[in-house]
């Protein structure tokens, strides 16, 4: 499934990389597109939205 999230405190490519790694810790096969300029993260994953949001929050990037 595809999930689009807003991550307000993503501000640079390092943040985007950390967000990608956090999502991949839940689903190693996930396809992640994190854009610091728009603060949007698109995730194609078999993991639940809740699991992805929990992983992002644990990494310091709460999403809505």
MMTF fields as JSON, N, C-alpha, C and O atoms, coordinates in Angstrom:
{
  "mmtfVersion": "1.0.0",
  "mmtfProducer": "UNKNOWN",
  "numBonds": 255,
  "numAtoms": 256,
  "numGroups": 64,
  "numChains": 1,
  "numModels": 1,
  "chainsPerModel": [1],
  "groupsPerChain": [64],
  "chainIdList": ["A"],
  "bondAtomList": [4, 2, 8, 6, 12, 10, 16, 14, 20, 18, 24, 22, 28, 26, 32, 30, 36, 34, 40, 38, 44, 42, 48, 46, 52, 50, 56, 54, 60, 58, 64, 62, 68, 66, 72, 70, 76, 74, 80, 78, 84, 82, 88, 86, 92, 90, 96, 94, 100, 98, 104, 102, 108, 106, 112, 110, 116, 114, 120, 118, 124, 122, 128, 126, 132, 130, 136, 134, 140, 138, 144, 142, 148, 146, 152, 150, 156, 154, 160, 158, 164, 162, 168, 166, 172, 170, 176, 174, 180, 178, 184, 182, 188, 186, 192, 190, 196, 194, 200, 198, 204, 202, 208, 206, 212, 210, 216, 214, 220, 218, 224, 222, 228, 226, 232, 230, 236, 234, 240, 238, 244, 242, 248, 246, 252, 250],
  "bondOrderList": [1, 1, 1, 1, 1, 1, 1, 1, 1, 1, 1, 1, 1, 1, 1, 1, 1, 1, 1, 1, 1, 1, 1, 1, 1, 1, 1, 1, 1, 1, 1, 1, 1, 1, 1, 1, 1, 1, 1, 1, 1, 1, 1, 1, 1, 1, 1, 1, 1, 1, 1, 1, 1, 1, 1, 1, 1, 1, 1, 1, 1, 1, 1],
  "groupList": [{"groupName": "UNK", "atomNameList": ["N", "CA", "C", "O"], "elementList": ["N", "C", "C", "O"], "formalChargeList": [0, 0, 0, 0], "bondAtomList": [1, 0, 2, 1, 3, 2], "bondOrderList": [1, 1, 2], "singleLetterCode": "X", "chemCompType": "L-PEPTIDE LINKING"}],
  "groupTypeList": [0, 0, 0, 0, 0, 0, 0, 0, 0, 0, 0, 0, 0, 0, 0, 0, 0, 0, 0, 0, 0, 0, 0, 0, 0, 0, 0, 0, 0, 0, 0, 0, 0, 0, 0, 0, 0, 0, 0, 0, 0, 0, 0, 0, 0, 0, 0, 0, 0, 0, 0, 0, 0, 0, 0, 0, 0, 0, 0, 0, 0, 0, 0, 0],
  "groupIdList": [1, 2, 3, 4, 5, 6, 7, 8, 9, 10, 11, 12, 13, 14, 15, 16, 17, 18, 19, 20, 21, 22, 23, 24, 25, 26, 27, 28, 29, 30, 31, 32, 33, 34, 35, 36, 37, 38, 39, 40, 41, 42, 43, 44, 45, 46, 47, 48, 49, 50, 51, 52, 53, 54, 55, 56, 57, 58, 59, 60, 61, 62, 63, 64],
  "secStructList": [7, 3, 3, 3, 3, 3, 7, 6, 6, 7, 7, 1, 2, 2, 2, 2, 2, 2, 2, 2, 2, 2, 2, 2, 2, 2, 7, 6, 6, 7, 3, 3, 3, 3, 3, 6, 6, 6, 6, 3, 3, 3, 3, 3, 7, 1, 1, 7, 2, 2, 2, 2, 2, 2, 2, 2, 2, 2, 6, 6, 7, 7, 7, 7],
  "xCoordList": [0.837, 0.0, 0.88, 2.025, 0.35, 1.076, 0.537, -0.672, 1.465, 1.109, 1.828, 3.015, 1.12, 1.764, 1.666, 0.582, 2.816, 2.881, 3.552, 4.365, 3.211, 3.895, 4.786, 4.339, 6.058, 7.02, 7.537, 8.493, 6.904, 7.215, 8.674, 9.177, 9.369, 10.736, 11.801, 12.971, 11.425, 12.405, 12.886, 12.098, 14.189, 14.673, 15.835, 16.219, 16.401, 17.563, 17.665, 16.882, 18.629, 18.791, 19.237, 18.944, 19.936, 20.312, 19.058, 18.932, 18.134, 16.849, 16.124, 15.605, 16.098, 15.422, 16.045, 15.337, 17.367, 18.056, 17.687, 17.458, 17.631, 17.251, 15.809, 15.498, 14.94, 13.542, 13.453, 12.714, 14.203, 14.228, 14.69, 14.084, 15.764, 16.281, 15.268, 15.144, 14.546, 13.535, 12.421, 11.979, 11.968, 10.915, 11.437, 10.728, 12.662, 13.22, 13.493, 13.643, 13.559, 13.704, 12.419, 12.443, 11.295, 9.998, 9.75, 9.238, 10.116, 9.923, 11.127, 11.216, 12.048, 13.291, 13.042, 13.89, 11.892, 11.569, 10.807, 10.451, 10.558, 9.775, 10.477, 11.704, 9.669, 10.166, 9.785, 8.609, 10.803, 10.587, 11.056, 12.16, 10.207, 10.563, 10.308, 9.165, 11.396, 11.292, 11.823, 12.967, 10.997, 11.366, 11.421, 10.379, 12.635, 12.759, 12.118, 11.684, 12.049, 11.473, 9.971, 9.451, 9.275, 7.822, 7.437, 6.291, 8.414, 8.212, 7.264, 6.649, 7.154, 6.3, 7.141, 8.242, 6.587, 7.214, 6.184, 5.1, 6.522, 5.68, 6.325, 7.514, 5.541, 6.046, 5.194, 3.969, 5.841, 5.188, 5.666, 6.838, 4.759, 5.163, 4.018, 2.844, 4.391, 3.409, 3.152, 2.217, 3.985, 3.814, 2.615, 2.212, 2.062, 0.911, 1.353, 2.506, 0.422, 0.711, 1.124, 2.016, 0.487, 0.817, 2.251, 2.969, 2.68, 4.051, 5.059, 6.1, 4.757, 5.658, 5.712, 6.795, 4.563, 4.538, 5.287, 5.999, 5.133, 5.839, 7.347, 8.092, 7.808, 9.239, 9.781, 10.882, 9.01, 9.441, 9.506, 10.451, 8.518, 8.518, 9.713, 10.348, 10.02, 11.162, 12.478, 13.435, 12.522, 13.729, 13.789, 14.766, 12.752, 12.737, 12.04, 12.192, 11.27, 10.567, 9.083, 8.618, 8.33, 6.894, 6.192, 6.468, 5.292, 4.591, 3.1, 2.551, 2.444, 0.985, 0.455, -0.759],
  "yCoordList": [-1.178, 0.0, 1.239, 1.195, 2.331, 3.594, 4.505, 4.671, 5.089, 5.981, 7.306, 7.317, 8.423, 9.733, 10.37, 10.488, 10.78, 11.384, 12.747, 12.995, 13.621, 14.899, 14.797, 14.397, 15.167, 15.135, 16.568, 16.973, 17.335, 18.762, 19.088, 20.124, 18.219, 18.57, 17.955, 17.903, 17.494, 17.051, 18.291, 18.983, 18.569, 19.816, 19.655, 20.619, 18.448, 18.295, 16.859, 15.994, 16.621, 15.281, 14.271, 13.083, 14.718, 13.802, 13.326, 12.148, 14.254, 13.884, 12.861, 11.86, 13.122, 12.221, 10.831, 9.826, 10.775, 9.485, 8.751, 7.542, 9.47, 8.855, 8.349, 7.289, 9.108, 8.698, 7.434, 6.507, 7.4, 6.211, 4.999, 3.932, 5.153, 4.043, 3.589, 2.393, 4.531, 4.18, 3.348, 2.359, 3.746, 2.981, 1.597, 0.604, 1.523, 0.239, -0.685, -1.893, -0.135, -0.986, -1.764, -2.815, -1.244, -1.917, -2.831, -3.94, -2.361, -3.126, -2.877, -1.847, -3.837, -3.68, -3.506, -2.962, -3.959, -3.869, -2.591, -2.387, -1.742, -0.525, 0.397, 0.468, 1.094, 2.136, 3.464, 3.74, 4.281, 5.521, 6.708, 6.7, 7.726, 8.98, 10.099, 10.494, 10.606, 11.663, 12.963, 13.021, 14.006, 15.296, 16.374, 16.825, 16.792, 17.811, 19.153, 19.876, 19.502, 20.795, 20.842, 21.848, 19.759, 19.722, 19.106, 19.215, 18.452, 17.745, 16.557, 16.116, 16.044, 14.887, 13.626, 13.642, 12.53, 11.219, 10.289, 10.099, 9.715, 8.709, 7.356, 7.173, 6.411, 5.083, 4.039, 4.039, 3.156, 1.976, 0.803, 0.432, 0.216, -0.79, -1.744, -1.428, -2.909, -3.866, -3.653, -4.227, -2.824, -2.537, -1.609, -0.89, -1.637, -0.78, 0.67, 0.95, 1.576, 2.998, 3.262, 4.073, 2.592, 2.768, 2.351, 3.05, 1.215, 0.743, 1.728, 1.98, 2.279, 3.252, 4.531, 5.065, 5.025, 6.238, 6.019, 6.911, 4.843, 4.537, 4.536, 5.047, 3.963, 3.929, 5.337, 5.66, 6.171, 7.552, 8.327, 9.082, 8.147, 8.832, 8.393, 9.217, 7.095, 6.58, 7.156, 7.305, 7.478, 8.059, 9.577, 10.216, 10.15, 11.587, 12.408, 13.628, 11.736, 12.418, 12.066, 11.338, 12.57, 12.253, 12.735, 13.821, 11.914, 12.204, 12.335, 11.768, 13.115, 13.171, 12.938, 12.943],
  "zCoordList": [0.0, 0.0, 0.0, 0.451, -0.501, -0.529, 0.563, 0.724, 1.305, 2.406, 2.175, 1.85, 2.339, 2.276, 3.651, 4.223, 4.172, 5.494, 5.414, 4.523, 6.34, 6.489, 7.719, 8.795, 7.545, 8.646, 8.831, 8.169, 9.733, 9.855, 10.176, 9.742, 10.932, 11.305, 10.393, 10.773, 9.209, 8.211, 7.466, 6.822, 7.559, 6.969, 5.993, 5.331, 5.893, 5.013, 4.51, 4.903, 3.647, 3.077, 4.13, 3.999, 5.168, 6.247, 6.976, 7.309, 7.22, 7.834, 6.953, 7.447, 5.663, 4.729, 4.774, 4.709, 4.886, 4.97, 6.259, 6.24, 7.367, 8.648, 8.598, 9.14, 7.951, 7.799, 6.949, 7.282, 5.856, 4.995, 5.787, 5.697, 6.567, 7.365, 8.411, 8.676, 9.004, 10.005, 9.381, 9.966, 8.196, 7.514, 7.146, 7.311, 6.651, 6.235, 7.422, 7.238, 8.637, 9.82, 10.082, 10.722, 9.585, 9.721, 8.527, 8.683, 7.331, 6.093, 5.187, 4.519, 5.175, 4.409, 2.918, 2.21, 2.43, 1.005, 0.647, -0.514, 1.626, 1.389, 0.396, 0.341, -0.379, -1.279, -0.634, -0.394, -0.357, 0.383, -0.45, -0.995, -0.542, -1.201, -0.196, 0.035, 0.402, 1.405, 0.813, 0.36, 0.817, 0.224, 1.307, 1.785, 1.698, 2.753, 2.393, 3.29, 1.122, 0.733, 0.98, 1.462, 0.651, 0.851, 2.192, 2.629, 2.846, 4.117, 3.969, 4.939, 2.738, 2.473, 2.338, 1.788, 2.859, 2.73, 2.11, 2.661, 0.97, 0.326, 0.558, 0.296, 1.047, 1.375, 0.676, 0.802, -0.056, -0.635, 0.213, 0.157, 0.999, 1.977, 2.289, 2.093, 2.776, 3.278, 4.771, 5.33, 5.417, 6.842, 7.04, 6.125, 8.236, 8.529, 8.701, 9.028, 8.478, 8.669, 10.113, 10.362, 11.059, 12.472, 12.752, 13.466, 12.196, 12.41, 11.836, 12.443, 10.68, 10.05, 10.878, 11.118, 11.314, 12.138, 13.45, 13.912, 14.052, 15.301, 15.086, 15.922, 13.965, 13.662, 13.44, 13.886, 12.755, 12.525, 13.84, 14.068, 14.698, 15.993, 16.835, 17.493, 16.814, 17.567, 17.052, 17.812, 15.761, 15.161, 15.365, 14.975, 15.972, 16.227, 15.159, 15.108, 14.3, 13.211, 13.225, 12.348, 14.207, 14.239, 12.973, 12.463, 12.487, 11.227, 11.47, 12.414, 10.577, 10.61, 9.225, 9.019]
}
